[in-house]
Structures are given as C-alpha cells and as structure tokens.
Amino acid sequence: MNISDSERIAGLLNSIGFIHSPSLEKSSLIIVNFCSVRQSAFDRAMNKLKNFSKEKIIITTGCVLEKDKKLVNTFADCFVPIDGISIMPAILKQYGFKIKKNEPKTSHYLKISPAYQSKIIAYIPIMTGCNNFCSYCVVPYTRNREISRPINNIVKEAKQLAENGIKEIWLLGQNVNSYKYKSYLFSDLLKKINDIKGDFWIRFMSSHPKDLSKDLIKTFSLCKKVAPYLNLPIQSGDNKILKKMNRPYTINHYKSLINNLRKEFKKNRKGLESILSLSTDVIVGFPTETKKQFDNTLNLFKELQYSNAYIACYSPRSQTAAFLLKDSVLNCDKKKRERKLTETVKQTALQFNNQFKDKIVDVLILEKIKDAYIGKTRHYQTIKIKTKKNISGKFVKAKVIKVFPFGIEGKLVEK
C-alpha cells in the first residue's frame, strides 16, 4: 500500500511539472511516506529522516500516529495526511515552488493517476482504511474507517493496465474481503477483473478470515486469472490470545476456511493449479502469551502446512488496546518462539515445494541478477532461472530442477 500511495504522490507531482531527481543530493524536495504499523518500521523511517539535509524541503505523509506527528515535524517542514495529498500543490507554492501546470481538480487521492514504478507489476488500491480495531494495530487510527472505491473506477484502471502490457495486478486493501461498493462485493470485483481481456495474473492482499465467505472462496477458485496463492493472517493459534487481539474468529473456524479453500481448488482447477499456496501472518509474544499458547500456534503451523509465513515479534504501539496490557513476554523468549516457527515453516515450505519437483511451471520474470533471472511462479514461489536469452518481464515456462524451503530453481522450457 505504501508503494501504491507513493506512486500516486509521484503522479501528482508529475502532473504539476516536477521531475523525479536521480539522487537525494540533487533534489530540492523530499517526500517521506511513513508506515508506522510497527514501531521498528517507524524508527527506521525516523533514522532516515534525521539524516536528510536541512537545506531541502521535506514533507512527510503516510501512516503516522497523532502523537508521533510532533516528533516527525521536528525534522520535516510539514506533514500532509495521505488521503489529503491533493492539497500538496498549494503547500508547495507556500514554500516557493513554481507550479508549471494546472493543479488536479480531484479532492480524493485515489482519483489521482499514479506514476507506476514497474512495467511488469501494478498495484491497485480498491479501498482504504480499516474497521477492525485489532488490539495491536494502529491502522484504524492512521487511515481512518473503510472506504471502498467505485467498482467502475477500479475496473477501468485494471483494463488500462492490461492494455498497456502489465503482467500482474495486485488488488490492495487493509481488508480486501470486506470491499463493498453499493451492492458489489469483493467477489463481484474479482469476476469483473478476471473477465478483462489480456494475458495477466491477479493477486490480492490483505485478507481477513472473518470476511472470507463461501461465495468468495468459490469465486477465488473459479477465476482462472487469479493466482492460486493466498495470504490469510492467523496472528495466533490460540483462541484466548485471538480474543485479546480482538480477532473475531476461532481456530476451528479458521481451519474450516482452509479446508473449504483447498476443497474448492481441487474441485475447480486442474493440475498444479489445483494446489493452493497458503501463507500467513503471525505475532509471537503477544502480552500474556504462555508457552502452552505459543505451542498451540506451533502445532497449528505443523497441521496447516503453510508455504510461507510472515512472523513478527510483538511490539507495543500507543493508542492501541494492547498497549494497556503489560508486555509480559521477554524479548529473548519472543526471539526463541520466532526461531521455532521459522524452522517449522522451513520444513512445511520445503514439503510444499517438493510437489513441484520435475514439473513445468508458469513464471513471471521480474529481474536479472548476475547470470540468472529471478521470477515468481503462480504459487508465489521465488524461482531462479539461468539462461542466456533475454526473458526480462516475460511469462515463461520452466521445469523445476531444484527445491529449497523458500525458493526453487528452474530450467527454461523452449516453446
């Protein structure tokens, strides 16, 4: 979402005559787009901000808590809310910049045309904000309530991208499953984008288990352009911890969702496409989490056989409900639990990738590193292919010759 927002900021600046600088030293304006969902991410951005030259005009935006804005503005000239970046031209005038072209007439930032960074992958925000108030998360306080974009605007943007040769479209939202515009739901949006002519893949994130309906599961499995990959955050494998996190589902409900997903993919897709690649997000060391409760998470990981997982150690965030709880788990215990989960995911990821050994997979090539090309499969596996052919930005087929826990190696298959 930060990448997508930054592309819209760049699109706005381009439209009023600004030119992207090749280096910080040569720039006259720096815009820092913050993500403060985790304290560590906020601290990293602050460290960069402190090192920027005071001779530049520095504007900050993005996800920043009210209490942090004063600290941020100690090292920046001003803060602009991400949903209010359309006022940026007026602010830049105040700092002496000449606006060479007409200012955009739109008031909502999602209507601003983005300057896409990639010719291969494009991100389309379908909604912004969040209504869930998970007890550890600041997003509802930094991005406000959920607002879904008009479905026709999204489909129009996706159609233009497909016509321009974009190979992969990501639909973004804090909770894409809760998308609702008038009578249209996320399943309706998936169908409409799946029906757009062109050779491209569709992916989406983030998903919330509470809004993963049977209709959406069925639609997901039937839309052939939608890649067979889903990130479905569990956050904890213990019901009591989930309740404290304000995650309104149980472990049994979550497991039934996974069973239904895998069942529908086996029913509605063939070959490798019938295999669903499932990743998750999890927080270890949430306040009051006992060893037994962590073991419940560990056992769930072994049972569900994730192909990947994004594991975070809990860090307190002010303004959240969890901030009022004592951060009772020692940092050394958090790290131990993180390592245990990582080792388990390594094993299940390797088992998942073994299914593809000696099979031919579809690959989207993203970049070249030294003598090899790096790409992603439909199942979101990172794959390395050595070839002398120029295959940058192309769809290719490759035979999987080696498998690792978090990647595979393939050999290019000639047509």
C-alpha positions in Angstrom: 0.0 0.0 0.0 2.9 2.4 0.7 4.3 1.7 -2.8 0.9 2.3 -4.3 0.4 5.5 -2.3 3.9 6.7 -3.3 3.1 6.1 -7.0 0.1 8.4 -6.6 2.2 11.1 -4.9 4.7 10.8 -7.8 1.8 11.0 -10.3 0.5 14.2 -8.6 4.0 15.8 -8.7 4.5 14.8 -12.3 1.2 16.4 -13.3 2.2 19.8 -11.9 5.6 19.9 -13.6 8.0 18.2 -11.1 10.7 15.9 -12.3 12.0 12.9 -10.4 15.5 13.5 -9.2 18.2 10.8 -9.8 19.7 11.4 -6.4 18.9 12.9 -3.0 21.8 15.4 -3.3 20.4 16.9 -6.5 16.8 17.1 -5.2 15.1 20.2 -3.9 12.1 18.4 -2.4 12.0 15.1 -0.4 8.7 13.4 0.5 8.9 10.6 3.1 6.0 8.2 3.1 5.8 6.6 6.6 4.5 3.3 7.7 4.2 3.2 11.5 2.2 0.0 11.8 5.2 -1.4 13.7 7.5 0.6 15.9 10.6 -0.8 14.2 9.3 0.5 10.8 8.6 3.9 12.2 12.1 4.0 13.9 13.8 3.1 10.6 11.9 5.9 8.7 12.8 8.4 11.5 16.5 7.5 11.3 16.4 8.3 7.5 14.5 11.5 8.1 17.1 12.7 10.6 19.9 12.3 8.1 18.3 14.4 5.3 19.8 17.8 4.6 18.1 20.7 6.3 18.6 22.6 3.0 15.9 20.5 1.4 12.1 21.0 1.7 10.9 17.8 3.4 7.3 16.8 3.5 6.1 13.7 5.4 2.9 11.7 4.8 1.6 8.2 5.3 0.7 6.2 8.4 1.7 8.3 11.3 0.0 8.4 14.8 -1.1 11.7 16.1 1.4 11.5 19.0 4.3 10.9 16.5 3.5 13.8 14.2 5.2 16.3 16.5 8.3 14.2 16.6 8.2 13.8 12.8 7.8 17.5 12.2 10.9 18.3 14.3 12.9 17.0 11.3 10.4 17.9 8.5 8.8 21.1 7.2 5.2 19.8 7.4 3.0 16.7 7.5 0.3 16.0 4.9 -2.3 13.3 5.5 -2.1 10.6 2.9 -5.8 11.0 2.0 -5.2 14.7 1.6 -2.2 14.8 -0.7 -4.3 16.7 -3.3 -3.6 19.9 -1.3 0.2 19.3 -1.8 0.4 21.8 -4.8 -0.9 24.6 -2.6 1.6 23.7 0.1 4.5 23.6 -2.3 3.5 27.1 -3.6 3.9 28.3 0.0 7.4 27.0 0.1 8.3 28.9 -3.1 8.0 26.2 -5.7 6.5 27.2 -9.1 3.6 25.1 -10.2 4.1 24.8 -14.0 0.8 23.1 -14.9 -2.8 23.1 -13.7 -3.4 21.6 -10.3 -5.5 18.4 -10.2 -9.2 19.1 -9.7 -9.9 15.9 -7.7 -10.2 16.1 -4.0 -9.8 12.3 -3.2 -6.3 11.0 -3.5 -7.4 7.6 -5.0 -8.6 9.5 -8.1 -5.1 10.8 -8.8 -3.4 9.0 -11.7 -0.4 7.1 -10.3 3.1 7.1 -11.9 3.6 3.3 -11.9 7.2 2.3 -11.0 7.1 -1.0 -12.8 6.2 -2.1 -16.3 5.5 -5.6 -15.0 3.6 -5.3 -11.8 0.9 -2.8 -10.8 -0.9 -2.1 -7.5 -4.5 -1.0 -7.4 -5.9 0.1 -4.1 -9.6 -1.0 -4.0 -10.3 0.5 -0.6 -8.6 2.4 2.2 -9.0 2.4 6.0 -10.0 -0.3 8.4 -12.9 -1.0 10.7 -11.5 -4.0 12.6 -9.6 -2.5 15.5 -7.3 -5.4 16.2 -5.9 -4.6 19.6 -2.3 -4.4 18.5 -2.8 -2.4 15.3 -2.7 1.4 14.7 -4.1 1.3 11.1 -7.7 2.4 12.0 -6.1 5.4 13.8 -3.8 6.4 10.9 -6.0 5.6 7.9 -9.5 6.0 9.5 -12.6 4.0 8.5 -13.0 1.8 5.5 -13.9 3.5 2.2 -14.3 1.3 -0.9 -13.6 2.8 -4.4 -16.3 2.8 -7.0 -16.1 -0.6 -8.9 -16.1 1.0 -12.3 -13.0 3.1 -11.4 -11.1 0.0 -10.4 -12.1 -2.0 -13.4 -11.2 0.9 -15.7 -7.8 1.2 -14.1 -7.2 -2.6 -14.4 -8.3 -2.5 -18.0 -5.9 0.2 -18.9 -3.1 -1.6 -17.2 -3.8 -4.8 -19.1 -3.9 -2.9 -22.4 -0.5 -1.4 -21.5 1.0 -4.8 -21.1 1.1 -5.1 -17.3 1.6 -8.8 -16.4 0.5 -8.8 -12.8 -2.2 -6.8 -11.0 -2.4 -6.7 -7.2 -5.7 -5.6 -5.6 -4.9 -3.8 -2.3 -6.7 -3.0 0.9 -6.3 -3.3 4.6 -9.1 -5.9 4.3 -10.0 -6.6 0.7 -12.5 -9.2 1.7 -14.8 -6.5 3.2 -14.8 -4.5 -0.1 -18.4 -3.2 -0.7 -19.5 -0.6 -3.2 -23.2 -0.2 -3.4 -24.4 -3.8 -4.0 -21.0 -5.0 -5.2 -18.8 -7.2 -3.1 -15.2 -8.3 -3.5 -16.3 -11.5 -5.3 -18.1 -9.3 -7.9 -14.9 -7.2 -8.4 -12.8 -10.3 -8.9 -15.1 -11.6 -11.6 -15.1 -8.3 -13.4 -11.3 -8.0 -13.4 -11.0 -11.7 -14.3 -13.1 -11.1 -17.4 -10.8 -8.3 -18.7 -9.1 -9.4 -21.9 -5.4 -9.9 -21.8 -2.7 -12.1 -20.5 -2.1 -11.1 -16.9 -2.3 -12.5 -13.4 -4.4 -11.2 -10.4 -3.3 -11.3 -6.8 -4.8 -9.6 -3.8 -4.0 -8.7 -0.2 -4.7 -8.4 2.7 -7.5 -10.8 3.6 -9.3 -11.1 7.0 -10.6 -14.6 7.9 -13.9 -13.1 9.3 -14.9 -11.9 5.8 -13.8 -14.9 3.8 -17.3 -16.1 2.7 -18.2 -19.3 0.9 -19.1 -17.2 -2.2 -15.7 -15.5 -2.2 -13.9 -18.8 -1.7 -15.8 -20.3 -4.7 -15.2 -17.2 -6.8 -11.5 -17.2 -6.0 -11.2 -20.8 -7.1 -13.2 -20.3 -10.4 -11.4 -17.1 -11.6 -8.6 -18.6 -13.6 -6.5 -15.3 -13.8 -6.4 -15.2 -10.0 -3.2 -16.9 -9.0 -3.5 -19.9 -6.6 -1.9 -18.0 -3.7 -3.5 -16.6 -0.6 -2.1 -14.8 2.5 -4.6 -15.4 5.3 -3.3 -14.0 8.6 -3.9 -16.2 11.6 -1.9 -14.0 14.1 -2.2 -16.6 16.8 -3.0 -20.3 17.1 -4.7 -19.9 20.5 -8.4 -18.8 20.9 -7.7 -16.9 24.2 -5.0 -14.8 22.5 -7.1 -14.2 19.5 -9.8 -12.8 21.7 -7.3 -10.5 23.4 -6.2 -9.5 19.9 -9.8 -8.7 19.0 -9.7 -11.1 16.1 -13.3 -12.3 15.8 -12.8 -15.9 14.7 -11.8 -19.2 16.4 -9.1 -21.6 15.4 -11.8 -24.2 14.3 -13.4 -21.5 12.1 -10.0 -20.6 10.5 -9.3 -24.3 9.9 -12.7 -24.8 8.2 -11.9 -21.9 5.9 -8.6 -23.6 4.9 -10.3 -26.9 4.3 -13.0 -25.2 2.1 -10.4 -23.3 0.2 -8.4 -26.4 -0.6 -11.5 -28.4 -1.4 -12.8 -25.8 -3.9 -9.4 -25.5 -5.6 -9.2 -29.3 -6.1 -12.8 -29.2 -7.4 -12.5 -26.3 -9.8 -8.9 -26.3 -11.0 -6.7 -28.9 -12.7 -3.0 -29.9 -12.4 -0.7 -27.7 -10.3 -3.4 -25.0 -10.3 -5.5 -27.2 -8.0 -2.8 -26.8 -5.3 -3.4 -23.7 -3.1 -0.3 -21.9 -1.8 -1.1 -20.6 1.6 0.9 -18.1 3.6 0.0 -16.3 6.8 1.0 -13.6 9.3 1.6 -14.3 12.9 2.6 -12.4 16.0 4.6 -14.1 18.7 5.0 -12.9 22.3 1.7 -11.1 22.5 1.0 -9.9 26.1 0.2 -12.8 28.4 1.0 -15.4 25.8 2.2 -18.5 27.6 4.5 -21.3 26.4 1.4 -23.6 26.0 -0.4 -20.9 24.0 2.6 -20.5 21.7 2.7 -24.3 21.3 -0.9 -24.1 20.0 0.4 -21.8 17.3 3.3 -24.1 16.6 1.1 -27.1 16.3 -1.3 -25.2 14.0 1.6 -24.4 11.7 2.5 -28.1 11.5 -1.1 -29.0 10.8 -1.9 -26.5 8.1 1.4 -26.8 6.3 1.9 -23.2 5.2 4.1 -22.5 2.2 5.4 -19.3 3.9 4.8 -17.1 6.9 5.5 -13.6 7.9 6.4 -13.8 11.6 6.6 -10.7 13.8 7.6 -10.3 17.5 5.0 -8.2 19.3 6.0 -4.6 19.9 3.7 -2.2 21.9 2.0 0.6 20.0 0.4 3.5 21.8 -3.3 4.3 21.1 -4.0 0.5 20.7 -5.9 -1.5 23.3 -3.0 -3.9 23.7 -0.8 -1.0 24.8 -2.7 -1.1 28.1 -1.6 -4.7 28.7 1.8 -5.4 30.2 4.4 -6.5 27.6 4.9 -9.6 29.7 6.9 -11.9 27.3 10.7 -11.4 27.5 12.3 -10.3 24.2 14.6 -13.4 24.4 11.5 -15.6 24.6 9.9 -13.8 21.7 13.0 -14.5 19.6 13.1 -18.1 20.6 9.4 -18.5 19.6 10.1 -16.7 16.3 13.0 -19.1 15.5 10.9 -22.2 16.3 8.1 -21.0 14.0 10.7 -20.2 11.3 12.1 -23.7 11.5 8.7 -25.2 11.2 7.8 -23.1 8.2 11.1 -24.1 6.6 10.0 -27.7 6.8 6.4 -27.2 5.6 7.6 -24.8 2.8 10.1 -27.5 1.6 7.4 -30.1 1.6 5.1 -27.8 -0.4 7.9 -27.0 -3.0 8.7 -30.7 -3.3 5.3 -31.2 -5.1 6.7 -29.1 -8.0 10.0 -31.1 -8.5 10.4 -32.0 -12.2 7.1 -30.2 -13.0 6.7 -27.4 -15.5 5.6 -24.2 -14.0 4.5 -20.8 -15.4 6.8 -18.0 -14.3 6.8 -14.2 -14.5 10.3 -12.9 -14.8 10.9 -9.8 -12.6 14.6 -9.1 -12.7 18.1 -10.2 -13.8 20.8 -10.8 -11.1 24.3 -11.6 -12.5 23.9 -14.6 -14.8 20.4 -15.6 -13.7 16.8 -14.3 -13.9 14.6 -14.1 -10.8 10.8 -14.5 -11.1 7.7 -15.7 -9.4 5.5 -18.7 -10.1 1.8 -18.6 -10.0 2.1 -20.0 -6.4 4.3 -17.1 -5.5 7.5 -19.1 -5.2 10.7 -17.3 -6.0 12.4 -19.1 -8.8 15.9 -18.7 -10.3 16.5 -19.5 -14.0 19.9 -19.4 -15.7 19.7 -18.7 -19.4 21.5 -16.5 -22.0 18.1 -15.5 -23.5 16.7 -12.1 -22.6 13.5 -13.0 -20.8 13.1 -9.9 -18.6 9.4 -9.0 -17.9 8.1 -12.0 -19.8 5.9 -15.0 -19.0 8.0 -18.2 -19.5 7.7 -21.9 -18.7 10.3 -23.6 -16.6 11.0 -27.1 -15.4 11.7 -27.2 -11.6 15.1 -28.9 -11.1 15.9 -28.0 -7.5 13.7 -27.1 -4.5 14.6 -25.2 -1.3 12.5 -24.1 1.7 11.9 -20.6 0.3 12.7 -20.9 -3.3 13.1 -23.1 -6.3 15.5 -23.3 -9.3 14.2 -24.0 -12.8 15.4 -24.7 -16.4 13.8 -22.7 -19.2 11.5 -24.7 -21.3 11.7 -23.9 -25.0 8.4 -23.5 -26.9 
